[in-house]
Structures are given as structure tokens and as C-alpha cells.
Amino acid sequence: MTDDLVLRRQVCFALYTASRAMVDVYRPILAEFGLTYPQYLVLLVLWEGEQEQLPTVSGLGARLQLDSGTLSPLLKRLEAAGLVVRRRSTADERRVAVELTPAGRALRGRMADVPRQLAQATGLSADDLVVLRDTLTRITSTIHQHKEQ
């Protein structure tokens, strides 16, 4: 019989330590751009959605799975850095749109090598990284579905 209550057998611990290790790899890379990992995630969403309607603060929160108490300070720091601007909707003052500044758009090109650097740090092949990402996405989705039931 195996003992499932051993730390090395815990999937949650493996995910936790892997997540911390990835953020540790990101830290010095992103520091060169004056960014934290959560700020980088916000920029990724904004860069991705540039061709669409301006995202709202609540839309960003939903996409990144962050509450407004966490997201608002991130956006304030990005705004202070001159990378984004926030504007209240004239149609509905409860809605706040977030838009990249020219400096925020330009930063995308300067950061183009970040994903390659992270991939290299993992030691995994591109195919293995895709499988890992898809597996983690599936885990997250399944857990969220069970929480909603």
C-alpha cells in the first residue's frame, strides 16, 4: 500500500513549486522592463486585444482571474509608468476602459524574446510545453466547473 499523504506525491505541491519557480525565472527578465509578473500578464491581454474593443477593468479581471482589489493597483502602477491609461465610459460611468499608450504598444516589440527565454529555462521542448499548458488549462477549467456546481 502506498501512502498518499507524502509531500512528494502531492500534485498540488508540484504545481505550487513549479509556479514559484516560473515566477522566479520571470522576475529578473521582467525587471529589465520595470515590470512585475502580474503587470506582464495585464500587458499580454492588452496586446492581444488591441484589434478589439477596449477592454474594461472588469473584463481584464475576468480574463486574468483577478479581483478588482488586486487588479486596480496593478493598473495604477502601469498607468504611472506611462504604459496604459484608464478612462471612464461616457455611456456608463461604472465601466472603466483600459488602453495601451504608445509606450505600452512599443514595449511589446522589446519584449518579444521573453517567451523564448522562459521556454529555454524550462528545459522542455516546444511540444512538451504545449502539452503542459493544455493540461494545466484543463485542470483549472475542471476545478472551476466543480466549484460552480
C-alpha positions as CSV (number, residue, x, y, z in Angstrom):
1,M,0.0,0.0,0.0
2,T,1.3,3.5,-0.8
3,D,0.9,6.4,1.5
4,D,-0.8,9.3,-0.4
5,L,-0.1,11.7,2.4
6,V,3.5,12.2,1.5
7,L,4.6,15.6,0.2
8,R,6.5,14.3,-2.9
9,R,3.3,12.5,-4.0
10,Q,1.1,15.7,-3.9
11,V,0.2,17.2,-7.3
12,C,-0.7,20.5,-5.6
13,F,2.8,20.8,-4.2
14,A,4.3,20.1,-7.6
15,L,2.1,22.8,-9.2
16,Y,2.9,25.2,-6.4
17,T,6.7,24.8,-6.6
18,A,6.6,24.9,-10.4
19,S,4.6,28.1,-10.3
20,R,7.0,29.7,-7.9
21,A,10.0,28.5,-10.0
22,M,8.5,30.0,-13.2
23,V,7.8,33.4,-11.5
24,D,11.4,33.3,-10.2
25,V,12.6,32.9,-13.8
26,Y,10.4,35.8,-14.9
27,R,11.5,38.2,-12.2
28,P,14.9,39.2,-13.5
29,I,13.8,39.2,-17.1
30,L,10.8,41.4,-16.4
31,A,12.8,43.6,-14.0
32,E,14.8,44.8,-17.1
33,F,11.5,46.3,-18.3
34,G,10.4,47.6,-14.9
35,L,7.5,45.1,-14.7
36,T,6.2,42.5,-12.3
37,Y,4.8,39.2,-13.5
38,P,1.2,40.3,-12.9
39,Q,1.8,43.5,-14.8
40,Y,3.2,41.5,-17.6
41,L,0.0,39.4,-17.7
42,V,-2.1,42.5,-18.0
43,L,0.0,43.7,-20.9
44,L,-0.3,40.4,-22.6
45,V,-4.1,40.7,-22.5
46,L,-4.0,44.3,-23.7
47,W,-1.6,43.5,-26.6
48,E,-3.7,40.5,-27.6
49,G,-6.9,42.6,-27.7
50,E,-5.6,45.7,-29.5
51,Q,-7.7,45.0,-32.6
52,E,-10.9,44.6,-30.5
53,Q,-13.0,46.9,-28.4
54,L,-11.1,48.4,-25.5
55,P,-11.1,46.0,-22.5
56,T,-12.7,47.1,-19.3
57,V,-11.2,46.7,-15.8
58,S,-13.8,44.1,-15.0
59,G,-13.1,42.3,-18.3
60,L,-9.4,42.2,-17.6
61,G,-10.2,40.9,-14.1
62,A,-12.3,38.1,-15.5
63,R,-9.7,37.2,-18.1
64,L,-6.8,37.1,-15.6
65,Q,-8.9,35.7,-12.8
66,L,-8.0,38.6,-10.6
67,D,-10.3,40.6,-8.3
68,S,-10.5,44.4,-8.5
69,G,-8.6,44.8,-5.3
70,T,-5.6,43.1,-6.9
71,L,-6.1,44.5,-10.4
72,S,-6.6,48.2,-9.6
73,P,-3.1,48.7,-8.0
74,L,-1.5,46.9,-11.0
75,L,-3.3,49.2,-13.4
76,K,-2.3,52.3,-11.3
77,R,1.4,51.3,-11.5
78,L,1.1,50.6,-15.2
79,E,-0.5,54.0,-15.7
80,A,2.1,55.7,-13.6
81,A,4.8,54.1,-15.8
82,G,3.1,55.5,-18.8
83,L,2.1,52.2,-20.3
84,V,-1.7,52.4,-20.0
85,V,-4.5,54.9,-19.5
86,R,-7.8,54.2,-17.8
87,R,-11.0,56.1,-19.0
88,R,-14.5,56.0,-17.6
89,S,-17.1,55.2,-20.2
90,T,-19.3,58.2,-21.1
91,A,-22.2,55.8,-21.7
92,D,-21.8,54.0,-18.3
93,E,-19.6,55.6,-15.6
94,R,-19.3,52.3,-13.8
95,R,-17.3,50.9,-16.8
96,V,-13.6,51.8,-17.0
97,A,-11.8,51.1,-20.2
98,V,-8.1,50.3,-20.3
99,E,-6.0,51.4,-23.3
100,L,-2.3,51.0,-24.1
101,T,-0.3,54.1,-24.6
102,P,2.2,54.4,-27.5
103,A,4.9,53.4,-25.0
104,G,2.8,50.4,-23.9
105,R,2.4,49.3,-27.5
106,A,6.2,49.8,-28.2
107,L,7.1,47.7,-25.2
108,R,5.6,44.6,-26.9
109,G,8.3,44.6,-29.6
110,R,11.0,45.0,-27.0
111,M,9.7,42.0,-25.0
112,A,9.3,39.6,-28.0
113,D,12.1,37.4,-26.7
114,V,10.6,36.8,-23.2
115,P,8.6,33.6,-24.2
116,R,11.7,32.1,-25.7
117,Q,13.8,32.8,-22.6
118,L,11.2,31.2,-20.4
119,A,10.8,28.2,-22.7
120,Q,14.6,27.7,-22.6
121,A,14.7,27.9,-18.8
122,T,12.2,25.0,-18.5
123,G,14.4,22.6,-20.5
124,L,11.2,21.3,-22.2
125,S,10.6,21.1,-25.9
126,A,8.1,23.3,-27.6
127,D,5.7,20.3,-27.9
128,D,6.1,19.4,-24.3
129,L,5.3,23.0,-23.3
130,V,2.1,23.0,-25.3
131,V,1.0,19.7,-23.7
132,L,1.8,21.1,-20.3
133,R,0.0,24.3,-20.9
134,D,-3.1,22.5,-22.2
135,T,-3.1,20.1,-19.3
136,L,-2.8,22.9,-16.8
137,T,-5.6,24.8,-18.6
138,R,-7.8,21.7,-18.4
139,I,-7.1,21.3,-14.7
140,T,-8.1,24.9,-14.0
141,S,-11.2,24.7,-16.1
142,T,-12.3,21.4,-14.4
143,I,-11.7,22.8,-10.9
144,H,-13.7,26.0,-11.7
145,Q,-16.6,23.9,-13.1
146,H,-16.7,21.8,-9.9
147,K,-16.7,25.0,-7.8
148,E,-19.7,26.3,-9.7
149,Q,-21.8,23.2,-9.2
